[in-house]
């Protein structure tokens, strides 16, 4: 029967790879959380901007229509 040996340097490499992998996963999770929060804030900001744009466009159209209705044509002024 063969005897299985685990060398200390192999164990150290395995532990190092595991620790590096775990650290990288934590870093990715932090980056993901940060980007998700930024994305959510930008989505809300875009929605607010679109809403404000629609309100301003509606007011401008209303004002333009009122201005056109109150303007006397130049030929009728004579």
Secondary structure as UniProt FT lines:
FT   HELIX           8..70
FT   TURN            74..77
//
